[in-house]
């Protein structure tokens, strides 16, 4: 059902997509296919995810980290990666 809903949203060419944890419960092939289709579209995508995989995150222009409804950080992927590298060093 999840695949059908995402396909419908893409086919309807909605200008804004709000996607919540779309990868959960999907096999790797379906996840990659849907990710590619989402980012090939001209839509604005607001995605909620606990997946902090950098290959996935690098596709976004902006990354917002929140905890318990509070904004922790609004950053770019490049800045986020620098923070991760610095935290690994220290």
trRosetta pair geometry for C-beta under 8 A, 3 or more apart (Angstrom, degrees):
i j d omega theta_ij theta_ji phi_ij phi_ji
1 4 5.6 -56 -153 35 36 113
1 5 6.4 35 153 -19 69 105
2 5 5.9 -56 -150 35 31 110
2 6 6.5 26 155 -14 65 106
2 22 6.7 155 176 -151 118 72
2 25 6.7 121 4 85 155 123
2 26 7.0 -114 92 -65 138 105
3 6 6.0 -58 -149 39 30 107
3 7 6.1 30 154 -19 66 109
3 26 7.5 122 -67 -110 96 115
3 30 6.4 -72 -93 -165 123 126
3 34 6.9 -121 -123 -79 77 128
4 7 5.7 -56 -145 39 29 112
4 8 6.2 33 155 -22 64 107
5 8 5.7 -52 -146 34 30 113
5 9 6.5 31 155 -20 63 104
6 9 5.7 -53 -150 34 33 111
6 10 6.5 28 154 -15 65 106
6 19 7.3 48 -110 -119 102 117
6 22 6.2 83 -82 -148 135 132
6 34 5.6 22 128 -148 157 120
6 37 7.8 106 144 89 112 127
6 38 7.4 -57 -170 -73 116 103
7 10 5.9 -59 -150 39 31 108
7 11 6.1 27 156 -17 67 110
8 11 5.8 -57 -142 40 29 109
8 12 6.1 24 160 -16 65 110
9 12 6.0 -59 -144 39 26 108
9 14 5.6 -52 -168 18 78 127
9 17 5.6 96 157 -119 134 110
10 13 7.4 28 172 -73 37 45
10 17 7.9 10 -74 -87 64 144
10 37 5.9 -13 -118 151 163 114
10 38 7.2 -109 -85 -92 119 54
10 41 5.9 -131 -137 -74 93 143
10 43 7.7 -114 -115 -11 65 143
13 41 7.7 -170 -125 -156 64 117
13 43 7.5 -163 -162 -68 49 105
14 17 6.0 116 85 -71 116 75
14 43 6.3 45 86 -121 68 128
15 43 6.2 168 -168 -130 24 74
15 44 6.4 22 153 17 70 96
16 43 6.6 163 -93 -172 15 94
16 44 4.9 -20 -109 68 70 103
16 46 7.1 13 -174 0 94 104
17 38 7.1 -132 88 -146 159 99
17 41 7.8 67 -13 86 139 147
17 43 5.0 52 -9 145 107 141
17 44 7.1 175 24 86 68 51
17 45 4.9 -15 67 -112 104 71
17 46 7.1 -175 91 31 54 65
18 46 5.0 -14 -110 70 70 105
18 47 8.0 174 -159 -82 41 36
18 48 7.9 28 180 -11 80 100
19 22 4.8 -27 177 -37 113 123
19 38 7.1 -18 -38 -131 164 144
19 45 6.4 -12 10 -164 118 97
19 46 7.2 161 24 84 68 52
19 47 4.7 -15 69 -111 101 79
19 48 7.1 -164 97 25 52 70
20 47 7.8 174 -82 -159 29 53
20 48 4.4 -1 -121 54 69 119
21 24 4.6 6 158 -2 107 120
21 48 6.2 -42 -31 99 71 88
21 49 6.0 141 -92 -108 55 60
21 50 7.1 13 -102 8 104 88
22 26 7.3 10 145 -11 67 139
22 34 6.5 -137 143 131 127 141
22 38 7.9 133 69 -60 164 150
22 47 7.4 -69 4 -141 109 106
22 49 8.0 -49 23 -86 72 104
23 26 5.6 -100 -159 42 45 115
23 31 4.8 52 -134 -132 91 117
23 34 8.0 -176 -89 73 66 127
23 35 7.6 20 -82 -62 106 109
23 49 7.2 49 19 -128 113 116
23 51 6.2 27 46 -37 147 151
26 30 4.4 -123 -174 91 107 117
26 31 4.5 140 105 -64 122 84
26 34 7.0 -62 -162 16 166 139
27 30 5.0 86 57 14 78 104
27 31 6.8 -143 93 -10 36 93
28 31 5.6 -57 -145 37 28 115
28 32 6.3 27 159 -18 65 106
29 32 6.0 -56 -149 36 28 108
29 33 6.3 26 155 -17 63 110
30 33 5.7 -57 -145 39 31 112
30 34 6.1 25 160 -14 67 109
31 34 6.2 -59 -145 40 25 105
31 35 6.1 27 156 -21 63 110
32 35 5.7 -55 -144 37 28 113
32 36 6.3 29 157 -19 64 107
33 36 5.9 -57 -150 35 27 110
33 37 6.4 23 154 -15 63 109
34 37 5.7 -56 -146 39 33 110
34 38 6.2 37 155 -23 67 105
35 38 5.8 -54 -148 33 29 112
35 39 6.4 8 162 -2 64 111
35 56 7.0 -88 -140 -128 144 90
35 59 7.6 159 177 5 103 170
36 39 6.3 -70 -147 47 26 98
36 40 6.0 27 157 -24 66 112
37 40 5.7 -55 -139 34 29 112
37 41 6.9 37 158 -32 60 100
38 41 6.2 -58 -166 18 29 112
38 43 7.6 -75 -165 60 65 120
38 45 6.0 74 171 -101 108 150
39 45 7.5 -68 -87 1 62 154
39 59 5.1 -62 -112 -176 148 134
41 45 7.9 107 70 -53 112 112
45 60 7.9 -111 82 -109 107 90
47 60 7.5 -121 37 -88 119 128
49 56 7.6 -113 135 136 162 137
51 56 5.6 -9 126 77 120 161
51 57 8.0 -166 113 -52 81 88
52 57 6.6 9 -159 -46 48 135
53 56 4.3 68 79 12 100 111
53 57 6.7 170 84 -11 48 90
54 57 5.4 -57 -133 45 37 109
54 58 5.9 47 165 -36 70 102
54 77 7.6 114 -155 -165 81 107
54 81 6.5 74 -134 -95 130 104
54 84 7.8 -113 -78 33 125 168
55 58 6.3 -41 -142 20 24 114
56 59 6.6 -56 -180 14 38 111
57 60 6.0 -55 -170 24 54 111
57 63 6.0 20 -164 -92 110 137
57 77 5.6 154 132 -117 94 106
57 80 7.0 -86 146 91 143 153
58 77 4.9 113 -116 -172 55 157
60 63 5.6 106 94 -69 136 79
60 77 6.5 137 68 -55 79 112
61 76 7.3 -51 169 -125 48 85
62 74 6.6 -1 -177 -175 111 85
62 75 7.4 149 -157 82 67 27
62 76 6.5 -56 -107 -94 53 57
63 73 7.9 9 105 108 87 97
63 74 7.7 169 86 -153 47 42
63 75 5.6 -26 65 71 92 77
63 76 7.1 103 16 -149 91 12
63 77 6.2 101 -19 -75 124 62
63 80 5.7 0 58 -50 146 148
64 71 6.8 -57 -170 -135 104 93
64 73 7.2 -179 -149 93 44 53
64 74 5.0 -4 -107 -107 83 76
64 75 7.9 150 -88 21 39 60
65 71 7.7 98 81 -166 56 54
65 72 4.3 -57 106 67 100 112
65 73 4.5 22 40 49 112 90
65 74 7.8 -146 24 -67 67 39
65 75 7.6 5 -2 17 102 105
66 69 6.7 -2 173 -131 118 9
66 70 6.4 158 -159 75 78 38
66 71 5.7 -43 -102 -100 85 42
66 72 6.1 176 -105 3 25 90
67 70 5.9 -26 68 58 67 91
67 72 5.5 52 4 -46 100 125
71 74 6.6 -14 -171 -39 120 98
75 79 4.5 -122 -173 83 112 124
75 80 5.2 134 108 -57 130 87
75 83 7.8 -13 -180 -7 170 137
76 79 4.8 92 55 10 81 102
76 80 6.9 -143 94 -6 41 90
77 80 5.5 -57 -147 37 32 115
77 81 6.3 33 156 -20 67 104
78 81 5.9 -55 -150 34 29 109
78 82 6.6 31 151 -19 63 104
79 82 5.6 -52 -152 33 35 114
79 83 6.6 36 150 -19 65 103
80 83 5.7 -55 -154 34 33 112
80 84 6.5 33 150 -20 66 104
81 84 5.5 -51 -148 35 36 113
81 85 6.3 36 154 -19 67 104
82 85 5.8 -54 -148 37 31 110
82 86 6.2 31 154 -18 65 107
83 86 5.7 -54 -144 38 30 111
83 87 6.2 28 157 -18 65 108
84 87 5.9 -57 -147 38 28 109
84 88 6.4 30 153 -22 63 106
85 88 5.7 -55 -151 33 31 112
85 89 6.6 30 152 -20 65 105
86 89 5.8 -56 -151 33 33 111
86 90 6.4 -3 163 11 69 107
87 90 6.5 -67 -135 56 29 85
